[in-house]
């Protein structure tokens, strides 16, 4: 029970951090109650990753938690975009990137791509925390 509660709170904090990084794409609710419910649903989704993996008879380790956590969070954020009051995912213009010989041109990022990237980053950071917190 204690580990589950800790994972929910860490998931909520990581989700808030990641969604705050992408201010152009995600508009978070202004009301504290709606913001808390949005983050709580993401934290509970991450908490359900290992029980779902155990039900599927797959060991819950870094890679499997990352994959199933990304899938669950993508679904939750997509549903939140459709249902939650004042939580929207907007498309935005990516200005481009050039690193050495590699160049990424400017493009328009659609909401589902923003949701998938935020879910992957949130699951990655939570999976790192989960692995480092193991005894």
N, C-alpha and C positions, 0 to 999 in steps of 0.2 A: 504494500500500500504506500509506504514511504517513498520507494523508488519510482512508482508510477506518478505520484504527485510531483516529485522533483522533475521527472521527465516532461510532464505537462507544462510546468512553469518555465522550464528551459526552452521547450518548444515554442511557447508563447513569446518569450523574449527574443529568440532567434528569428521568429517570423516577423515580429515588429521591426527588428533591426533590418532584415532583408527588404521588407516592404518600404521602409523609410529610405533605403538606398535608391530605390527606383521611384523617385517622386514624380517623374513625368508620366509614368505608366499607372501607378496606383494612387487612387484618392481614398484615403482612410476616413472612416466616420469621425465626425467632430464630437458627437455624444460619447461620453465615457462608457455607457452601458453597451452601445452598439460596437464600439471598438473592443471592449472586453469580450463580448460574445463572439466577435470575429476571430480574435486571437485564441480564445478558449476552444473554438471548434477546430482550429488548426493544431493546437496542442493535443487535444483528444484524438485527432486523426493520427498524429505521430505516436501516441500511446497505443493505438490499436494495431500498429504495424507488426509488432512481434507476436501478439496472439493470432493474427491472420496467418503469419508465416508458420506458426506452430500448428494451426489447423490444417495447413497445406503440407505438413510434415517436412518443412524446410527449416534448417537451422538459422536462427536469427544472428547474423554476423554483420560486419560493416557493409559489404556489397549488397546483401539481400535487404537490409534495413534501408539502405540508400535507394534501391529500386522501388520497393513497395511504398516507402515513405513519399517518394516523388509522385507515384501514381495516386496515392490517397490525397496528398495535398493539392495536386492538380485538380482532382475532382471536387474537393472542398472549396478551393478558391473559385473555380468555375461556377459552382452552385451559389457561392456567396455573391458573385458578380451579378447573377440573375435575381437573387432573392433579397439580399441584405440591403437595408436602407442606408443610403449615403456611402456605400462601398462600390466604387466603380473601377474598372480597368480600361484605360484609354489607350488608343494607338498613338505612337509618337514617332518622331523622325530621328533615327540614329545618324549622327553626323559623320560617321566614318572613322577609320583608324588606320594608321600606318606605322608598322614596326619593322624597320630594316627593309628587306625586300618584299615583305608581305603587306598587302594593302586590302582593307575592307572598305568598299564603297558605301556611300550614304544610302540608307534604305528606310522604308517605313516598317515599323515593327507592329504586328497585329496583336490584339489582346491575348490570344491563346499562347503565343510565343512568350510574351511577358510572364504569363502565369506559369508556363513550363520552366522557364529559367529561374524564376523566384522559388518555385517548388524544389527544383534540383539543388539550388544553393542552400535553402533552408534544411533540406534533408541531409545534405552533405555536412553542414556545420553541426547539426544535431547528432548525426552518426559519429562524428569525431568526438563530440562530448560523451556520447554513450560508451564508446570504446575506451576513452581515457578514464571514465568513471568506474569501469568494471573493476572488481576486486580480484 
